[in-house]
Amino acid sequence: AMAEEGCNVSVDAADNMQFSAKSMSAPASCSSVTVTLNHTGQFPKNAMGHNWVLTTEADFKGVAMDGGSAGLKNNYLKEGDTRVLAATAIIGGGESTSVTFSTEGLTAGTAYTFFCSFPGHWGIMKGTFTLS
């Protein structure tokens, strides 16, 4: 099936621990959204890996802190964490990954938090995701 207009969004991250956007949005009419993360840096995922994780603003810090001890094999996310609304795998330099998630249960106009759960990254690697 063809993706609905605007329901595919992408963001880049490099070795400087920054997402290329502080805010991302998709139309509220999307039944699902696909987010593509491109790692434009050089370093491998065990050294400077990045992922894209979506949570509510309230859950963000707890998910990030719990994820730190989950390890690279679990993409630095606690296994079965129901607070995670969407998440990609951790990738290294030159790689891309994407996640498609349903917008059911997301509230239009609410600012959700996206972040990288790699230890030490989430303090600055975060932004807001909104269905508008």
SEBA-341261 format. One record per residue: residue number from 0; residue in one letter; x, y, z of N, C-alpha, C, O in turn. Coordinates in Angstrom, 2 decimals, always signed. Example, Ala and Ser with C-alpha at 12.3 -4.5 7.8 and 13.67 -1.06 7.14 Angstrom:
BEGIN
{node 0, "A", {+13.19, -5.69, +7.80}, {+12.30, -4.50, +7.80}, {+13.20, -3.30, +7.80}, {+14.24, -3.32, +8.46}}
{node 1, "S", {+12.85, -2.25, +7.08}, {+13.67, -1.06, +7.14}, {+12.90, +0.03, +7.87}, {+13.41, +1.14, +8.04}}
% end
This chain:
BEGIN
{node 0, "A", {+0.85, -1.20, +0.00}, {+0.00, +0.00, +0.00}, {+0.88, +1.24, +0.00}, {+1.94, +1.27, +0.63}}
{node 1, "M", {+0.45, +2.24, -0.70}, {+1.21, +3.49, -0.75}, {+1.14, +4.20, +0.60}, {+0.08, +4.25, +1.24}}
{node 2, "A", {+2.26, +4.74, +1.01}, {+2.27, +5.51, +2.26}, {+1.50, +6.80, +2.06}, {+1.55, +7.42, +0.99}}
{node 3, "E", {+0.80, +7.20, +3.10}, {+0.06, +8.46, +3.03}, {+1.06, +9.62, +3.01}, {+2.17, +9.50, +3.54}}
{node 4, "E", {+0.66, +10.71, +2.40}, {+1.53, +11.89, +2.29}, {+2.01, +12.38, +3.66}, {+1.20, +12.57, +4.57}}
{node 5, "G", {+3.31, +12.56, +3.80}, {+3.84, +13.13, +5.03}, {+3.98, +12.16, +6.18}, {+4.42, +12.55, +7.26}}
{node 6, "C", {+3.62, +10.90, +5.97}, {+3.68, +9.92, +7.06}, {+5.04, +9.24, +7.16}, {+5.28, +8.46, +8.08}}
{node 7, "N", {+5.93, +9.55, +6.21}, {+7.31, +9.09, +6.29}, {+8.18, +10.28, +6.63}, {+8.24, +11.25, +5.88}}
{node 8, "V", {+8.87, +10.21, +7.76}, {+9.75, +11.31, +8.16}, {+11.12, +10.74, +8.45}, {+11.26, +9.57, +8.81}}
{node 9, "S", {+12.14, +11.58, +8.30}, {+13.48, +11.09, +8.57}, {+14.28, +12.11, +9.34}, {+13.97, +13.30, +9.33}}
{node 10, "V", {+15.31, +11.63, +10.01}, {+16.19, +12.48, +10.80}, {+17.59, +11.88, +10.73}, {+17.75, +10.67, +10.62}}
{node 11, "D", {+18.59, +12.74, +10.80}, {+19.98, +12.29, +10.76}, {+20.61, +12.46, +12.14}, {+20.17, +13.27, +12.95}}
{node 12, "A", {+21.65, +11.68, +12.38}, {+22.47, +11.84, +13.58}, {+23.91, +11.52, +13.18}, {+24.15, +10.64, +12.35}}
{node 13, "A", {+24.85, +12.24, +13.79}, {+26.25, +12.04, +13.44}, {+27.07, +11.77, +14.69}, {+26.53, +11.48, +15.75}}
{node 14, "D", {+28.39, +11.85, +14.55}, {+29.27, +11.55, +15.67}, {+29.31, +12.65, +16.73}, {+29.94, +12.49, +17.77}}
{node 15, "N", {+28.63, +13.77, +16.46}, {+28.61, +14.86, +17.43}, {+27.45, +14.75, +18.43}, {+27.16, +15.70, +19.15}}
{node 16, "M", {+26.80, +13.58, +18.47}, {+25.70, +13.36, +19.42}, {+24.60, +14.39, +19.28}, {+24.13, +14.95, +20.28}}
{node 17, "Q", {+24.18, +14.66, +18.06}, {+23.07, +15.58, +17.82}, {+22.15, +14.99, +16.76}, {+22.62, +14.45, +15.75}}
{node 18, "F", {+20.84, +15.11, +16.98}, {+19.90, +14.84, +15.90}, {+19.88, +16.08, +15.00}, {+20.14, +17.19, +15.46}}
{node 19, "S", {+19.57, +15.88, +13.73}, {+19.51, +16.99, +12.79}, {+18.26, +17.85, +12.99}, {+18.15, +18.91, +12.38}}
{node 20, "A", {+17.34, +17.41, +13.82}, {+16.12, +18.18, +14.11}, {+15.80, +18.09, +15.59}, {+15.95, +17.04, +16.21}}
{node 21, "K", {+15.34, +19.20, +16.15}, {+14.91, +19.23, +17.55}, {+13.42, +18.93, +17.66}, {+12.92, +18.60, +18.73}}
{node 22, "S", {+12.72, +19.05, +16.53}, {+11.30, +18.72, +16.55}, {+10.94, +18.02, +15.24}, {+11.48, +18.33, +14.18}}
{node 23, "M", {+10.01, +17.09, +15.34}, {+9.54, +16.32, +14.20}, {+8.03, +16.25, +14.31}, {+7.47, +16.25, +15.41}}
{node 24, "S", {+7.37, +16.18, +13.15}, {+5.92, +16.03, +13.20}, {+5.42, +15.27, +11.98}, {+6.10, +15.17, +10.96}}
{node 25, "A", {+4.23, +14.75, +12.12}, {+3.54, +14.07, +11.03}, {+2.07, +14.46, +11.13}, {+1.59, +14.82, +12.20}}
{node 26, "P", {+1.35, +14.39, +10.01}, {-0.07, +14.74, +10.06}, {-0.86, +13.79, +10.96}, {-0.62, +12.58, +10.97}}
{node 27, "A", {-1.80, +14.34, +11.69}, {-2.64, +13.52, +12.58}, {-3.49, +12.54, +11.78}, {-4.02, +11.58, +12.35}}
{node 28, "S", {-3.62, +12.76, +10.48}, {-4.42, +11.86, +9.64}, {-3.68, +10.55, +9.34}, {-4.30, +9.61, +8.83}}
{node 29, "C", {-2.40, +10.47, +9.64}, {-1.63, +9.24, +9.40}, {-2.09, +8.15, +10.35}, {-2.14, +8.36, +11.57}}
{node 30, "S", {-2.42, +6.98, +9.82}, {-2.77, +5.86, +10.70}, {-1.50, +5.21, +11.25}, {-1.52, +4.60, +12.32}}
{node 31, "S", {-0.41, +5.36, +10.50}, {+0.89, +4.94, +11.02}, {+1.95, +5.89, +10.47}, {+1.75, +6.54, +9.44}}
{node 32, "V", {+3.06, +5.96, +11.17}, {+4.16, +6.83, +10.79}, {+5.42, +5.98, +10.69}, {+5.66, +5.11, +11.52}}
{node 33, "T", {+6.23, +6.23, +9.65}, {+7.52, +5.59, +9.52}, {+8.61, +6.63, +9.73}, {+8.66, +7.65, +9.03}}
{node 34, "V", {+9.47, +6.38, +10.70}, {+10.60, +7.26, +10.96}, {+11.87, +6.54, +10.53}, {+12.14, +5.41, +10.94}}
{node 35, "T", {+12.66, +7.21, +9.69}, {+13.94, +6.67, +9.25}, {+15.06, +7.48, +9.91}, {+15.06, +8.71, +9.89}}
{node 36, "L", {+16.00, +6.75, +10.51}, {+17.16, +7.37, +11.13}, {+18.39, +7.05, +10.29}, {+18.68, +5.89, +10.01}}
{node 37, "N", {+19.11, +8.10, +9.89}, {+20.35, +7.94, +9.14}, {+21.52, +8.36, +10.02}, {+21.55, +9.48, +10.53}}
{node 38, "H", {+22.49, +7.46, +10.20}, {+23.69, +7.80, +10.97}, {+24.74, +8.27, +9.96}, {+25.28, +7.47, +9.20}}
{node 39, "T", {+25.00, +9.56, +9.97}, {+25.89, +10.15, +8.98}, {+27.34, +10.24, +9.47}, {+28.19, +10.84, +8.82}}
{node 40, "G", {+27.60, +9.65, +10.64}, {+28.95, +9.69, +11.20}, {+29.83, +8.55, +10.71}, {+29.49, +7.86, +9.75}}
{node 41, "Q", {+30.95, +8.37, +11.39}, {+31.96, +7.37, +11.03}, {+32.06, +6.23, +12.04}, {+32.43, +5.12, +11.68}}
{node 42, "F", {+31.74, +6.50, +13.29}, {+32.05, +5.55, +14.36}, {+31.09, +4.36, +14.39}, {+29.91, +4.51, +14.04}}
{node 43, "P", {+31.57, +3.18, +14.79}, {+30.71, +2.00, +14.88}, {+29.70, +2.13, +16.03}, {+29.82, +2.99, +16.89}}
{node 44, "K", {+28.70, +1.25, +16.00}, {+27.60, +1.39, +16.95}, {+28.00, +1.16, +18.40}, {+27.35, +1.68, +19.31}}
{node 45, "N", {+29.07, +0.37, +18.64}, {+29.46, +0.15, +20.03}, {+30.14, +1.38, +20.62}, {+30.21, +1.51, +21.85}}
{node 46, "A", {+30.64, +2.28, +19.76}, {+31.32, +3.48, +20.24}, {+30.43, +4.72, +20.19}, {+30.45, +5.54, +21.11}}
{node 47, "M", {+29.65, +4.85, +19.13}, {+28.83, +6.06, +18.92}, {+27.53, +5.66, +18.24}, {+27.14, +6.25, +17.24}}
{node 48, "G", {+26.88, +4.65, +18.80}, {+25.63, +4.18, +18.21}, {+24.48, +5.13, +18.51}, {+24.47, +5.81, +19.53}}
{node 49, "H", {+23.52, +5.15, +17.61}, {+22.33, +5.98, +17.81}, {+21.07, +5.17, +17.48}, {+21.09, +4.30, +16.62}}
{node 50, "N", {+20.00, +5.48, +18.19}, {+18.69, +4.97, +17.82}, {+17.68, +6.08, +17.97}, {+18.02, +7.18, +18.41}}
{node 51, "W", {+16.44, +5.80, +17.60}, {+15.35, +6.78, +17.72}, {+14.26, +6.11, +18.53}, {+13.66, +5.12, +18.10}}
{node 52, "V", {+14.00, +6.66, +19.71}, {+13.03, +6.09, +20.63}, {+11.96, +7.13, +20.92}, {+12.27, +8.31, +21.10}}
{node 53, "L", {+10.71, +6.69, +20.96}, {+9.59, +7.61, +21.22}, {+8.89, +7.21, +22.52}, {+8.54, +6.04, +22.71}}
{node 54, "T", {+8.70, +8.19, +23.40}, {+7.96, +7.98, +24.65}, {+7.13, +9.23, +24.93}, {+7.23, +10.23, +24.22}}
{node 55, "T", {+6.31, +9.15, +25.97}, {+5.68, +10.38, +26.45}, {+6.78, +11.21, +27.12}, {+7.84, +10.69, +27.48}}
{node 56, "E", {+6.51, +12.48, +27.28}, {+7.45, +13.36, +27.96}, {+7.71, +12.87, +29.38}, {+8.85, +12.90, +29.85}}
{node 57, "A", {+6.66, +12.41, +30.06}, {+6.79, +11.96, +31.45}, {+7.63, +10.69, +31.58}, {+8.32, +10.51, +32.58}}
{node 58, "D", {+7.57, +9.82, +30.58}, {+8.26, +8.52, +30.67}, {+9.71, +8.58, +30.18}, {+10.49, +7.66, +30.44}}
{node 59, "F", {+10.06, +9.65, +29.49}, {+11.35, +9.73, +28.80}, {+12.54, +9.38, +29.69}, {+13.34, +8.51, +29.35}}
{node 60, "K", {+12.66, +10.05, +30.82}, {+13.86, +9.87, +31.66}, {+13.94, +8.46, +32.24}, {+15.02, +7.87, +32.29}}
{node 61, "G", {+12.82, +7.93, +32.68}, {+12.81, +6.58, +33.23}, {+13.19, +5.53, +32.21}, {+13.95, +4.61, +32.51}}
{node 62, "V", {+12.67, +5.66, +30.99}, {+13.00, +4.73, +29.92}, {+14.49, +4.82, +29.59}, {+15.17, +3.80, +29.43}}
{node 63, "A", {+15.00, +6.04, +29.50}, {+16.41, +6.24, +29.18}, {+17.32, +5.66, +30.26}, {+18.31, +5.01, +29.95}}
{node 64, "M", {+16.98, +5.90, +31.52}, {+17.82, +5.42, +32.61}, {+17.77, +3.90, +32.72}, {+18.80, +3.26, +32.94}}
{node 65, "D", {+16.58, +3.31, +32.57}, {+16.45, +1.86, +32.62}, {+17.16, +1.21, +31.43}, {+17.69, +0.11, +31.53}}
{node 66, "G", {+17.16, +1.90, +30.30}, {+17.77, +1.36, +29.09}, {+19.28, +1.27, +29.15}, {+19.90, +0.44, +28.48}}
{node 67, "G", {+19.88, +2.12, +29.96}, {+21.33, +2.16, +30.04}, {+21.97, +0.84, +30.42}, {+23.05, +0.50, +29.95}}
{node 68, "S", {+21.29, +0.10, +31.28}, {+21.85, -1.18, +31.74}, {+21.39, -2.36, +30.89}, {+21.80, -3.49, +31.13}}
{node 69, "A", {+20.54, -2.11, +29.89}, {+20.01, -3.20, +29.06}, {+21.02, -3.71, +28.04}, {+20.90, -4.83, +27.54}}
{node 70, "G", {+22.02, -2.89, +27.74}, {+23.09, -3.35, +26.83}, {+22.78, -3.12, +25.37}, {+21.63, -2.94, +24.97}}
{node 71, "L", {+23.86, -3.14, +24.58}, {+23.75, -2.92, +23.14}, {+22.88, -3.97, +22.47}, {+22.14, -3.65, +21.55}}
{node 72, "K", {+22.98, -5.22, +22.94}, {+22.20, -6.30, +22.30}, {+20.70, -6.05, +22.40}, {+19.92, -6.55, +21.59}}
{node 73, "N", {+20.28, -5.27, +23.42}, {+18.87, -4.90, +23.57}, {+18.60, -3.48, +23.11}, {+17.56, -2.90, +23.43}}
{node 74, "N", {+19.55, -2.90, +22.34}, {+19.41, -1.53, +21.83}, {+19.23, -0.51, +22.96}, {+18.57, +0.51, +22.79}}
{node 75, "Y", {+19.83, -0.82, +24.12}, {+19.75, +0.05, +25.30}, {+18.32, +0.43, +25.64}, {+18.00, +1.58, +25.93}}
{node 76, "L", {+17.45, -0.60, +25.59}, {+16.08, -0.45, +26.04}, {+15.73, -1.68, +26.87}, {+16.03, -2.81, +26.48}}
{node 77, "K", {+15.11, -1.44, +28.02}, {+14.69, -2.54, +28.88}, {+13.74, -3.44, +28.10}, {+12.79, -2.96, +27.47}}
{node 78, "E", {+13.99, -4.73, +28.16}, {+13.16, -5.67, +27.40}, {+11.70, -5.57, +27.82}, {+11.38, -5.57, +29.01}}
{node 79, "G", {+10.81, -5.48, +26.81}, {+9.38, -5.45, +27.09}, {+8.87, -4.18, +27.75}, {+7.81, -4.19, +28.36}}
{node 80, "D", {+9.63, -3.09, +27.63}, {+9.24, -1.84, +28.28}, {+8.02, -1.25, +27.57}, {+8.12, -0.77, +26.44}}
{node 81, "T", {+6.87, -1.29, +28.24}, {+5.62, -0.84, +27.62}, {+5.55, +0.68, +27.49}, {+4.65, +1.20, +26.82}}
{node 82, "R", {+6.48, +1.39, +28.12}, {+6.50, +2.85, +27.98}, {+7.05, +3.28, +26.63}, {+6.86, +4.42, +26.22}}
{node 83, "V", {+7.74, +2.38, +25.95}, {+8.32, +2.71, +24.65}, {+7.23, +2.64, +23.58}, {+6.65, +1.59, +23.34}}
{node 84, "L", {+6.95, +3.78, +22.95}, {+5.90, +3.84, +21.93}, {+6.41, +3.39, +20.57}, {+5.65, +2.85, +19.76}}
{node 85, "A", {+7.70, +3.61, +20.32}, {+8.34, +3.19, +19.07}, {+9.84, +3.25, +19.29}, {+10.32, +4.06, +20.09}}
{node 86, "A", {+10.58, +2.41, +18.58}, {+12.04, +2.44, +18.71}, {+12.69, +1.75, +17.53}, {+12.19, +0.73, +17.03}}
{node 87, "T", {+13.80, +2.30, +17.08}, {+14.61, +1.64, +16.07}, {+15.72, +0.86, +16.76}, {+15.93, +0.98, +17.97}}
{node 88, "A", {+16.43, +0.09, +15.98}, {+17.66, -0.54, +16.46}, {+18.74, +0.52, +16.60}, {+18.64, +1.61, +16.04}}
{node 89, "I", {+19.77, +0.19, +17.35}, {+20.98, +1.05, +17.44}, {+21.79, +0.80, +16.16}, {+22.02, -0.34, +15.77}}
{node 90, "I", {+22.22, +1.90, +15.53}, {+23.03, +1.77, +14.32}, {+24.33, +2.57, +14.46}, {+24.43, +3.48, +15.28}}
{node 91, "G", {+25.30, +2.21, +13.64}, {+26.58, +2.91, +13.62}, {+26.72, +3.77, +12.37}, {+25.80, +3.85, +11.55}}
{node 92, "G", {+27.86, +4.39, +12.24}, {+28.13, +5.31, +11.14}, {+27.86, +4.70, +9.77}, {+28.26, +3.57, +9.50}}
{node 93, "G", {+27.20, +5.46, +8.90}, {+26.92, +5.01, +7.54}, {+25.70, +4.13, +7.40}, {+25.33, +3.76, +6.28}}
{node 94, "E", {+25.06, +3.80, +8.52}, {+23.90, +2.91, +8.48}, {+22.59, +3.69, +8.57}, {+22.56, +4.84, +9.02}}
{node 95, "S", {+21.51, +3.05, +8.15}, {+20.16, +3.61, +8.29}, {+19.24, +2.54, +8.84}, {+19.47, +1.34, +8.65}}
{node 96, "T", {+18.22, +2.97, +9.53}, {+17.22, +2.05, +10.07}, {+15.91, +2.80, +10.14}, {+15.88, +4.03, +10.12}}
{node 97, "S", {+14.81, +2.06, +10.23}, {+13.52, +2.74, +10.35}, {+12.57, +1.93, +11.22}, {+12.76, +0.73, +11.44}}
{node 98, "V", {+11.56, +2.61, +11.69}, {+10.52, +1.97, +12.49}, {+9.18, +2.53, +12.02}, {+9.05, +3.73, +11.78}}
{node 99, "T", {+8.19, +1.64, +11.90}, {+6.83, +2.06, +11.58}, {+5.96, +1.78, +12.80}, {+5.96, +0.67, +13.33}}
{node 100, "F", {+5.22, +2.78, +13.23}, {+4.38, +2.60, +14.42}, {+3.00, +3.18, +14.18}, {+2.83, +4.13, +13.42}}
{node 101, "S", {+2.02, +2.59, +14.83}, {+0.64, +3.04, +14.73}, {+0.46, +4.32, +15.53}, {+1.06, +4.48, +16.59}}
{node 102, "T", {-0.35, +5.22, +15.02}, {-0.64, +6.45, +15.75}, {-1.84, +6.28, +16.69}, {-2.22, +7.20, +17.41}}
{node 103, "E", {-2.42, +5.09, +16.67}, {-3.55, +4.81, +17.56}, {-3.05, +4.95, +19.00}, {-2.02, +4.37, +19.35}}
{node 104, "G", {-3.75, +5.69, +19.81}, {-3.30, +5.88, +21.18}, {-2.41, +7.09, +21.35}, {-2.11, +7.47, +22.49}}
{node 105, "L", {-1.97, +7.70, +20.26}, {-1.24, +8.96, +20.37}, {-2.24, +10.11, +20.23}, {-3.19, +10.02, +19.44}}
{node 106, "T", {-2.04, +11.17, +20.97}, {-2.96, +12.30, +20.96}, {-2.41, +13.42, +20.10}, {-1.28, +13.88, +20.30}}
{node 107, "A", {-3.21, +13.87, +19.13}, {-2.79, +14.97, +18.27}, {-2.52, +16.21, +19.10}, {-3.28, +16.53, +20.02}}
{node 108, "G", {-1.45, +16.91, +18.79}, {-1.11, +18.14, +19.49}, {-0.28, +17.96, +20.74}, {+0.26, +18.92, +21.28}}
{node 109, "T", {-0.18, +16.72, +21.21}, {+0.65, +16.44, +22.39}, {+2.11, +16.34, +21.96}, {+2.42, +15.73, +20.94}}
{node 110, "A", {+3.01, +16.93, +22.74}, {+4.44, +16.83, +22.44}, {+5.00, +15.57, +23.10}, {+5.14, +15.50, +24.32}}
{node 111, "Y", {+5.32, +14.58, +22.27}, {+5.99, +13.38, +22.74}, {+7.51, +13.62, +22.65}, {+7.96, +14.54, +21.97}}
{node 112, "T", {+8.27, +12.79, +23.33}, {+9.72, +12.97, +23.32}, {+10.38, +11.88, +22.49}, {+10.10, +10.70, +22.67}}
{node 113, "F", {+11.27, +12.29, +21.57}, {+12.12, +11.31, +20.90}, {+13.54, +11.52, +21.36}, {+13.96, +12.64, +21.64}}
{node 114, "F", {+14.28, +10.42, +21.44}, {+15.64, +10.50, +21.97}, {+16.45, +9.30, +21.54}, {+15.91, +8.31, +21.03}}
{node 115, "C", {+17.76, +9.39, +21.75}, {+18.67, +8.26, +21.56}, {+18.94, +7.66, +22.91}, {+19.35, +8.37, +23.83}}
{node 116, "S", {+18.73, +6.35, +23.06}, {+18.90, +5.72, +24.38}, {+20.31, +5.19, +24.63}, {+20.54, +4.56, +25.66}}
{node 117, "F", {+21.25, +5.44, +23.71}, {+22.64, +5.05, +23.95}, {+23.12, +5.78, +25.20}, {+22.89, +6.98, +25.34}}
{node 118, "P", {+23.79, +5.06, +26.13}, {+24.17, +5.69, +27.41}, {+24.95, +6.99, +27.21}, {+25.91, +7.05, +26.44}}
{node 119, "G", {+24.51, +8.03, +27.91}, {+25.17, +9.32, +27.85}, {+24.70, +10.21, +26.72}, {+25.06, +11.38, +26.67}}
{node 120, "H", {+23.90, +9.67, +25.81}, {+23.47, +10.47, +24.66}, {+22.15, +11.21, +24.92}, {+21.96, +12.32, +24.44}}
{node 121, "W", {+21.26, +10.58, +25.67}, {+19.89, +11.09, +25.77}, {+19.77, +12.44, +26.44}, {+18.76, +13.13, +26.28}}
{node 122, "G", {+20.79, +12.83, +27.21}, {+20.75, +14.15, +27.85}, {+20.65, +15.28, +26.84}, {+19.97, +16.28, +27.09}}
{node 123, "I", {+21.33, +15.12, +25.69}, {+21.27, +16.16, +24.66}, {+20.58, +15.69, +23.38}, {+20.03, +16.50, +22.63}}
{node 124, "M", {+20.61, +14.37, +23.14}, {+20.02, +13.85, +21.89}, {+18.54, +13.59, +22.09}, {+18.11, +12.45, +22.25}}
{node 125, "K", {+17.77, +14.67, +22.08}, {+16.32, +14.52, +22.28}, {+15.60, +15.67, +21.61}, {+16.18, +16.71, +21.30}}
{node 126, "G", {+14.31, +15.45, +21.38}, {+13.48, +16.47, +20.76}, {+12.02, +16.12, +20.97}, {+11.69, +15.21, +21.72}}
{node 127, "T", {+11.16, +16.86, +20.30}, {+9.73, +16.63, +20.44}, {+9.14, +16.11, +19.13}, {+9.50, +16.55, +18.04}}
{node 128, "F", {+8.24, +15.16, +19.28}, {+7.50, +14.61, +18.13}, {+6.02, +14.90, +18.36}, {+5.49, +14.63, +19.44}}
{node 129, "T", {+5.36, +15.45, +17.35}, {+3.96, +15.83, +17.47}, {+3.17, +15.37, +16.26}, {+3.65, +15.43, +15.13}}
{node 130, "L", {+1.96, +14.90, +16.50}, {+1.01, +14.68, +15.41}, {+0.20, +15.95, +15.28}, {-0.48, +16.36, +16.22}}
{node 131, "S", {+0.28, +16.59, +14.11}, {-0.38, +17.89, +13.99}, {-1.48, +17.87, +12.93}, {-2.13, +18.89, +12.70}}
% end
